[in-house]
Amino acid sequence: MPGRSAPPAQNASGRRPSPVRGFLTGLRTRAALVAFAVLLSGVATTTTRATPALADASCSGSVSVYGVLADGRLTYTAVDPDNGNIQRVVVSTRTLGFTPRAMATLNFNTVLVTSTAGVLYRVDVITNSSSLGFNAPVEVERGWTHDLLAYDGHGHLYGTTSGGALLQYLVSRDKPGEAQIGQRLEIGSGGFVLKTLTAAGDDRLVATAADGQLIAYAVSSTGGYTRAQLDDRGWQSFENLVSPGGGLYYGKNPDGAMYWYEDANPTDGSGADIAYHLDDPVASRGWTQILLSADPGTCAYTPPANPLRGRIATLATGEVGTGEASCDKYHSSCDQGAIDWCAMFATWTWAAAGVSNVPRGTFVARALGRWGVEHGLFKSRTNSTHGSPKPGDWAIYGAPDGTTGGHVDVVTAVHPDGTLTVVGGNVSDRVTRRVIDPDTARSGADNVLISGYVSPPGA
């Protein structure tokens, strides 16, 4: 019998989104579908990005995301995995006929949804091309009172309980009945009080917690698991997190914005290689579904072809705490801190990670910025994308003009709230890790703002 759970916690961040139901009042059928599609697509996602996806994901087609609106209607959204652009949105006219609580997508045309009464239903989708239609939900089993559900695309359905337990079930058919969902196994107890849960691959889960953590779990064939913290802050705002596999993550905020992220290696237990597209969301408004779930079999992970940014961030983080007396490690000219050494540390991280032609003889932070300008690698913080910082970048404090009085940090994480985790040398006489607001953070002898970021060549 499935575990029992309390109702999910209320959202703890931001205002509630306006219900799509109210927006569509008085509209019917095709007009309603067009209005909802315009609501979702009338945002800054109308042009395709020139740069390819960073995650090493092999996708068989569009990312398929099913959702449930507050009035019980289903939604289907197709998203381009290469650029995060919405390709198609359809909304059903039919409702589920019960109050939904949790959902998990099994495949392109099969969704599991539980009710607040604890009933597990199977929803068979008939069409999701120009319209969205589904058969009457099939009751599978009673007693399903989980807070969250996620299916990994490889036969395992996961659910959490109010007591913090993670349960695993074997699903043995594409369109299962009661007899094809079973072999209940408790993976862990007490430590799985989560805000969101999604499957990111075969027995791999990604979750967020109320304190802002992004967490990865890898479940073994014997029922054990390993836990890795991918990020320590900034993810608490998401009401829903979904993944089609392959290192692609999509998070929906309470204001209806949907953001997308690319984990270059979703198996390494590190979030240093996650690319954040804060300046290029899937949509900046309109996602008002109360539940969301993606088809988990769309994308698969392949080993990363270019893990450079992750290497830089890992190297920089590993030096945190190194004191000034040991700064000769970063350049022999440091002379135990006789001269400022933040630029020495920054160039050392790139060189140690394998970047070619690093200006190791440049000891002035703002001169690194000038080097970035000269090589077409500098991204101004004051442009429309705020510089689009990424892990592995140098953050340059002060104009990139080669003068003294500035500072340079290495970006090791970009958080969903726009803050950055940076690691810098010669900060309080050591290598220091800090979380900063890039629009207001100041550093250097002249106490200057960040002017922009320098990307490592080849990243």
C-alpha positions as CSV (number, residue, x, y, z in Angstrom):
1,M,0.0,0.0,0.0
2,P,1.4,3.4,-0.9
3,G,2.6,5.7,1.9
4,R,0.3,8.4,3.3
5,S,1.1,12.0,3.2
6,A,-0.2,15.5,4.2
7,P,-1.2,18.1,1.6
8,P,1.7,19.8,-0.1
9,A,3.1,22.9,1.6
10,Q,2.0,26.3,0.4
11,N,4.3,28.2,-1.9
12,A,6.7,30.3,0.2
13,S,7.9,32.8,-2.4
14,G,6.3,35.4,-4.5
15,R,2.7,36.3,-5.4
16,R,0.2,33.8,-6.7
17,P,-0.2,33.8,-10.5
18,S,-3.4,34.9,-12.0
19,P,-5.5,31.8,-13.0
20,V,-5.7,31.0,-16.7
21,R,-9.3,30.1,-15.9
22,G,-10.2,33.7,-15.3
23,F,-8.4,34.8,-18.4
24,L,-10.4,32.4,-20.5
25,T,-13.8,33.1,-19.1
26,G,-16.4,33.5,-21.8
27,L,-14.1,32.0,-24.5
28,R,-14.7,28.6,-25.9
29,T,-12.8,25.8,-27.7
30,R,-10.6,27.2,-30.4
31,A,-10.6,30.7,-29.2
32,A,-9.6,29.5,-25.7
33,L,-6.7,27.5,-27.1
34,V,-5.5,30.5,-29.2
35,A,-5.7,32.8,-26.2
36,F,-3.8,30.5,-24.0
37,A,-1.1,29.9,-26.6
38,V,-0.7,33.7,-27.1
39,L,-0.4,34.1,-23.3
40,L,2.4,31.6,-23.1
41,S,4.3,32.6,-26.3
42,G,4.0,36.3,-26.2
43,V,7.2,36.7,-24.3
44,A,10.9,37.0,-25.0
45,T,11.1,33.6,-26.6
46,T,10.1,34.4,-30.1
47,T,13.6,34.1,-31.6
48,T,15.9,31.2,-31.6
49,R,19.3,31.6,-29.8
50,A,22.3,31.4,-32.1
51,T,24.3,29.3,-29.7
52,P,23.6,25.6,-29.3
53,A,22.6,23.9,-26.1
54,L,25.4,23.3,-23.6
55,A,24.0,20.1,-22.1
56,D,25.3,17.0,-23.8
57,A,21.7,15.7,-24.4
58,S,20.6,13.6,-27.2
59,C,16.9,14.2,-27.7
60,S,14.5,12.3,-29.9
61,G,12.2,15.2,-30.4
62,S,10.5,18.1,-28.6
63,V,10.4,18.3,-24.8
64,S,6.8,17.2,-23.9
65,V,5.4,18.9,-20.8
66,Y,1.9,18.0,-19.5
67,G,0.2,20.2,-16.9
68,V,-3.0,20.6,-15.0
69,L,-4.8,23.9,-14.6
70,A,-6.7,24.8,-11.5
71,D,-10.0,24.0,-13.1
72,G,-8.9,20.4,-13.9
73,R,-8.1,20.9,-17.7
74,L,-4.9,19.4,-19.1
75,T,-2.3,21.3,-21.0
76,Y,0.4,20.1,-23.4
77,T,3.4,22.2,-24.3
78,A,6.2,21.3,-26.8
79,V,9.5,23.0,-26.1
80,D,12.6,23.0,-28.4
81,P,15.4,21.3,-26.3
82,D,18.1,23.2,-28.2
83,N,17.0,26.7,-27.4
84,G,14.1,26.6,-24.9
85,N,11.6,28.1,-27.3
86,I,7.9,27.1,-27.1
87,Q,6.8,25.3,-30.3
88,R,3.2,24.4,-29.5
89,V,0.6,24.8,-26.7
90,V,-2.8,23.0,-26.6
91,V,-5.4,22.9,-23.8
92,S,-8.1,20.4,-23.3
93,T,-11.8,21.4,-23.1
94,R,-12.5,18.3,-20.9
95,T,-11.6,18.3,-17.2
96,L,-10.2,15.5,-15.2
97,G,-13.3,15.3,-13.0
98,F,-11.4,15.2,-9.8
99,T,-9.1,17.5,-7.8
100,P,-5.5,16.6,-8.7
101,R,-2.7,16.4,-6.2
102,A,0.4,14.9,-7.9
103,M,1.3,13.8,-11.4
104,A,4.0,11.9,-13.4
105,T,4.2,11.4,-17.1
106,L,5.0,7.8,-18.2
107,N,5.4,8.5,-21.9
108,F,4.2,10.7,-24.8
109,N,0.5,9.8,-24.3
110,T,0.2,8.4,-20.8
111,V,0.0,10.4,-17.6
112,L,-0.5,9.3,-14.0
113,V,-2.4,11.7,-11.7
114,T,-3.5,11.3,-8.1
115,S,-6.5,13.0,-6.5
116,T,-6.7,14.7,-3.1
117,A,-8.9,11.7,-2.1
118,G,-5.9,9.4,-2.6
119,V,-6.9,7.7,-5.9
120,L,-4.3,7.0,-8.6
121,Y,-5.7,7.6,-12.1
122,R,-4.2,6.8,-15.5
123,V,-4.9,9.4,-18.2
124,D,-4.6,8.2,-21.8
125,V,-4.0,11.0,-24.2
126,I,-5.8,10.7,-27.6
127,T,-4.2,13.6,-29.4
128,N,-1.9,16.6,-28.5
129,S,-1.2,18.0,-32.0
130,S,-3.7,20.7,-32.9
131,S,-5.9,20.0,-29.9
132,L,-5.6,18.1,-26.6
133,G,-8.0,15.2,-26.0
134,F,-7.9,12.3,-23.5
135,N,-10.1,9.4,-22.5
136,A,-12.0,9.3,-19.2
137,P,-9.4,8.8,-16.5
138,V,-9.0,5.1,-15.5
139,E,-8.9,4.4,-11.7
140,V,-5.8,2.3,-11.0
141,E,-5.6,2.1,-7.2
142,R,-6.6,3.8,-4.0
143,G,-4.4,4.8,-1.1
144,W,-2.0,7.1,-3.1
145,T,-1.5,10.1,-0.9
146,H,2.0,11.1,-1.9
147,D,3.1,14.7,-1.9
148,L,5.1,14.3,-5.2
149,L,5.5,11.8,-8.0
150,A,8.2,11.3,-10.7
151,Y,8.7,8.6,-13.3
152,D,12.3,7.9,-14.5
153,G,11.3,6.5,-18.0
154,H,13.0,3.2,-17.1
155,G,10.3,1.4,-15.2
156,H,10.5,3.1,-11.8
157,L,7.9,5.5,-10.3
158,Y,9.0,7.5,-7.3
159,G,6.9,9.2,-4.6
160,T,7.5,11.1,-1.4
161,T,5.4,11.1,1.8
162,S,4.7,13.8,4.4
163,G,7.0,11.9,6.7
164,G,9.9,12.4,4.4
165,A,10.1,8.9,2.9
166,L,11.0,8.2,-0.7
167,L,9.2,5.2,-2.2
168,Q,9.9,3.3,-5.4
169,Y,7.4,1.3,-7.5
170,L,8.0,-0.9,-10.5
171,V,5.9,0.0,-13.6
172,S,5.8,-2.9,-16.0
173,R,3.5,-1.7,-18.7
174,D,3.2,1.5,-20.8
175,K,-0.4,1.9,-19.8
176,P,-0.5,0.1,-16.4
177,G,-3.3,-1.1,-14.3
178,E,-3.1,-2.0,-10.6
179,A,-1.3,-5.2,-11.3
180,Q,1.4,-3.4,-13.3
181,I,2.4,-0.9,-10.5
182,G,3.9,-2.6,-7.5
183,Q,7.0,-4.0,-5.7
184,R,6.9,-1.0,-3.3
185,L,10.4,-0.3,-1.9
186,E,11.3,2.3,0.6
187,I,14.5,4.0,-0.6
188,G,14.9,6.3,2.4
189,S,12.9,7.7,5.4
190,G,12.9,11.1,7.0
191,G,15.2,12.9,4.7
192,F,13.0,13.6,1.7
193,V,10.8,16.5,2.7
194,L,11.0,18.2,-0.7
195,K,9.3,21.0,-2.5
196,T,9.7,19.6,-6.0
197,L,10.8,16.3,-7.5
198,T,11.6,15.2,-11.0
199,A,13.4,12.3,-12.7
200,A,16.5,13.1,-14.7
201,G,17.4,9.7,-15.9
202,D,17.4,6.0,-15.1
203,D,17.0,5.9,-11.2
204,R,18.2,9.5,-11.1
205,L,16.2,12.2,-9.4
206,V,16.5,16.0,-9.0
207,A,14.7,17.9,-6.3
208,T,14.4,21.3,-4.7
209,A,14.0,22.0,-1.0
210,A,12.2,24.9,0.8
211,D,15.6,26.3,1.9
212,G,16.7,26.8,-1.8
213,Q,18.8,23.7,-2.3
214,L,19.0,21.9,-5.6
215,I,19.6,18.2,-4.9
216,A,20.4,15.1,-7.0
217,Y,19.8,11.5,-5.9
218,A,21.1,8.4,-7.6
219,V,19.3,5.2,-6.6
220,S,21.2,1.9,-6.8
221,S,19.8,-1.4,-7.9
222,T,19.8,-2.6,-4.3
223,G,17.6,0.3,-3.1
224,G,20.4,2.4,-1.6
225,Y,21.1,6.0,-2.8
226,T,23.6,8.7,-2.9
227,R,22.8,12.4,-2.4
228,A,24.6,15.4,-3.9
229,Q,23.9,19.1,-3.4
230,L,24.0,20.7,-6.8
231,D,23.4,24.2,-5.5
232,D,22.9,25.6,-2.0
233,R,20.6,28.4,-2.6
234,G,18.1,30.2,-4.9
235,W,15.8,27.3,-6.0
236,Q,13.1,27.8,-3.4
237,S,11.0,29.9,-5.7
238,F,10.1,27.1,-8.0
239,E,6.7,25.6,-7.7
240,N,7.4,22.9,-10.3
241,L,10.6,21.3,-11.6
242,V,10.5,19.0,-14.6
243,S,13.1,17.2,-16.7
244,P,12.9,15.2,-20.0
245,G,16.3,13.7,-19.1
246,G,19.7,14.5,-20.7
247,G,20.6,17.2,-18.1
248,L,17.8,19.6,-19.1
249,Y,15.8,21.1,-16.2
250,Y,12.8,23.4,-16.4
251,G,11.5,25.4,-13.4
252,K,8.3,27.3,-13.0
253,N,8.0,30.3,-10.7
254,P,4.7,31.4,-9.0
255,D,4.5,34.4,-11.2
256,G,4.1,32.1,-14.2
257,A,7.7,32.4,-15.6
258,M,9.4,29.2,-16.8
259,Y,13.2,29.0,-16.9
260,W,15.5,26.4,-18.3
261,Y,18.8,25.0,-17.3
262,E,21.4,22.7,-18.8
263,D,23.6,20.4,-16.7
264,A,26.5,19.4,-18.8
265,N,27.0,16.2,-16.8
266,P,24.0,15.2,-14.7
267,T,25.8,12.2,-13.4
268,D,28.7,13.9,-11.7
269,G,27.0,15.1,-8.6
270,S,28.1,18.7,-9.2
271,G,26.2,21.8,-10.1
272,A,29.2,23.8,-11.2
273,D,28.5,22.8,-14.8
274,I,24.9,23.9,-14.9
275,A,24.2,26.7,-17.5
276,Y,21.6,29.2,-16.4
277,H,19.5,31.0,-19.1
278,L,18.1,33.7,-16.9
279,D,18.1,36.2,-19.8
280,D,16.4,33.7,-22.2
281,P,13.5,32.0,-20.3
282,V,11.1,29.6,-21.9
283,A,8.4,32.2,-21.0
284,S,8.4,35.2,-18.6
285,R,4.7,34.7,-17.8
286,G,1.7,32.5,-18.5
287,W,2.6,29.2,-17.0
288,T,-0.3,29.0,-14.5
289,Q,-0.6,25.2,-14.2
290,I,-0.8,23.8,-10.7
291,L,1.0,20.6,-11.7
292,L,3.6,19.9,-14.4
293,S,5.4,16.8,-15.6
294,A,7.6,16.1,-18.6
295,D,7.9,12.9,-20.7
296,P,11.1,11.4,-19.2
297,G,12.1,9.5,-22.2
298,T,12.7,12.4,-24.6
299,C,16.4,13.1,-23.9
300,A,19.4,11.0,-22.9
301,Y,22.7,12.0,-21.5
302,T,26.0,11.5,-23.4
303,P,29.4,12.2,-21.9
304,P,30.2,15.9,-22.1
305,A,32.4,17.0,-25.1
306,N,33.6,20.2,-23.3
307,P,33.5,20.2,-19.5
308,L,35.8,23.2,-19.3
309,R,33.6,25.5,-17.3
310,G,32.9,22.8,-14.7
311,R,36.7,22.1,-14.4
312,I,37.4,25.8,-13.8
313,A,34.7,26.1,-11.1
314,T,35.8,22.9,-9.4
315,L,39.4,24.0,-9.3
316,A,38.6,27.4,-7.9
317,T,36.3,26.0,-5.2
318,G,38.9,23.5,-4.2
319,E,41.3,26.4,-3.3
320,V,38.9,28.1,-0.9
321,G,40.8,28.8,2.4
322,T,44.2,28.9,0.9
323,G,46.1,31.7,2.7
324,E,48.3,34.4,1.3
325,A,51.5,32.7,2.5
326,S,50.8,29.9,0.0
327,C,49.9,32.2,-3.0
328,D,53.1,31.3,-4.8
329,K,51.2,28.2,-5.9
330,Y,49.3,30.5,-8.3
331,H,52.4,32.3,-9.6
332,S,56.0,32.5,-8.4
333,S,55.8,36.3,-8.6
334,C,53.3,36.4,-5.7
335,D,56.1,36.2,-3.1
336,Q,53.8,35.2,-0.3
337,G,51.5,38.1,-1.0
338,A,54.1,40.8,-1.5
339,I,51.9,42.1,-4.4
340,D,48.2,41.8,-5.1
341,W,47.4,38.3,-6.4
342,C,43.7,38.1,-7.3
343,A,44.7,38.1,-11.1
344,M,47.3,35.4,-10.5
345,F,44.7,33.2,-8.9
346,A,42.1,33.8,-11.7
347,T,44.6,33.0,-14.5
348,W,45.8,30.0,-12.6
349,T,42.3,28.4,-12.5
350,W,42.0,28.7,-16.3
351,A,45.5,27.4,-17.0
352,A,45.1,24.5,-14.6
353,A,41.8,23.6,-16.3
354,G,43.5,23.4,-19.6
355,V,42.7,26.8,-21.2
356,S,45.3,27.8,-23.8
357,N,47.1,31.1,-24.1
358,V,46.1,32.4,-20.7
359,P,47.7,35.8,-19.9
360,R,49.6,34.5,-16.9
361,G,51.9,37.5,-16.9
362,T,49.1,39.9,-16.3
363,F,48.9,40.7,-12.6
364,V,46.3,43.6,-12.7
365,A,42.6,42.6,-12.5
366,R,41.3,45.3,-14.8
367,A,44.0,44.4,-17.4
368,L,42.4,41.0,-17.6
369,G,39.2,42.8,-18.5
370,R,41.1,44.7,-21.2
371,W,42.6,41.4,-22.5
372,G,39.0,40.0,-22.7
373,V,37.9,43.1,-24.7
374,E,40.9,42.7,-27.1
375,H,40.1,39.0,-27.7
376,G,36.3,39.4,-28.1
377,L,35.6,37.6,-24.8
378,F,34.4,40.4,-22.6
379,K,30.6,40.6,-21.8
380,S,29.5,43.9,-20.4
381,R,27.2,43.8,-17.3
382,T,25.3,46.8,-18.5
383,N,24.0,45.2,-21.7
384,S,20.5,43.8,-22.1
385,T,21.5,40.4,-20.8
386,H,23.5,41.8,-17.8
387,G,26.6,40.0,-19.2
388,S,25.0,36.6,-19.0
389,P,27.6,35.3,-16.5
390,K,28.4,31.6,-16.5
391,P,30.5,29.3,-14.3
392,G,34.2,29.7,-15.2
393,D,33.9,33.3,-16.2
394,W,36.1,36.0,-14.7
395,A,34.1,38.8,-13.0
396,I,35.9,42.1,-13.5
397,Y,35.5,44.8,-11.0
398,G,36.2,48.2,-12.5
399,A,36.3,49.3,-16.2
400,P,38.3,46.9,-18.4
401,D,40.9,49.6,-19.0
402,G,44.1,48.1,-17.5
403,T,44.3,50.5,-14.6
404,T,44.8,49.4,-11.0
405,G,42.2,49.6,-8.1
406,G,40.0,46.8,-9.3
407,H,39.5,43.1,-8.5
408,V,38.7,39.8,-10.3
409,D,36.7,36.8,-9.1
410,V,36.0,33.4,-10.7
411,V,32.3,32.7,-11.1
412,T,31.5,29.2,-9.8
413,A,27.7,29.2,-9.8
414,V,24.8,31.3,-11.2
415,H,21.7,31.1,-9.1
416,P,18.0,31.3,-10.2
417,D,17.6,34.5,-8.1
418,G,20.3,36.2,-10.2
419,T,23.0,36.0,-7.5
420,L,26.4,34.6,-8.2
421,T,28.8,32.4,-6.2
422,V,32.3,33.6,-6.8
423,V,35.7,32.5,-5.6
424,G,38.5,35.1,-5.5
425,G,42.1,35.3,-4.4
426,N,43.5,38.1,-2.2
427,V,40.2,38.6,-0.4
428,S,40.8,39.0,3.3
429,D,44.3,37.6,2.6
430,R,43.1,34.3,1.3
431,V,41.0,32.5,-1.3
432,T,37.4,33.3,-0.4
433,R,34.0,32.0,-1.6
434,R,31.2,34.5,-1.5
435,V,27.6,34.9,-2.8
436,I,27.1,38.3,-4.4
437,D,24.5,40.4,-6.2
438,P,26.3,41.2,-9.4
439,D,24.5,44.5,-9.9
440,T,25.6,45.9,-6.5
441,A,28.7,44.0,-5.5
442,R,31.9,46.1,-5.1
443,S,35.5,45.2,-4.6
444,G,39.1,46.3,-5.1
445,A,41.0,49.2,-3.7
446,D,38.7,51.7,-5.5
447,N,35.6,49.8,-4.3
448,V,34.2,49.5,-7.8
449,L,31.3,47.7,-9.4
450,I,31.5,44.7,-11.8
451,S,31.9,46.0,-15.3
452,G,31.5,42.6,-17.0
453,Y,32.7,39.1,-17.4
454,V,35.4,37.4,-19.5
455,S,34.6,34.0,-20.9
456,P,37.3,31.3,-21.2
457,P,38.2,30.8,-24.9
458,G,36.9,27.5,-26.1
459,A,34.1,27.2,-23.5
